[in-house]
Amino acid sequence: MKIDVEKLDIKIAESGMLIKDFCKKAEIGEITLRAIRHGRCEPRIATVGKIAKALGVSAKEIVVVDWE
């Protein structure tokens, strides 16, 4: 499952949280978030859920939908 980085960045910006505060709220490491944002890893489903919950959005709002 791949996160749409542009949507993620917009949602984090809209939340008004600093990255470190967002990571704490999402219960993920800053290194993990950085790896996701730079395309170095694809997050586990549980991690996508944590990120979505911390942003107060549905996971559908932040993932890339690939219908191929």
KAJOWO-V535409 format. One line per field, one symbol per residue. ss: DSSP state (H for helix, E for strand, - for the rest). phi: phi as a letter, one per 30 degrees, with the letter a starting at -180 (. if undefined). A space follows every 10 residues. Layout:
ss: ???
phi: ???
This chain:
ss: --E-HHHHHH HHHHH---HH HHHHHH---H HHHHHHH--- ----HHHHHH HHHHH---HH H-E-----
phi: .ccddddddd dddddidded ddddddibdd dddddddcid acddeddedd dddddibdee dbcdcccd
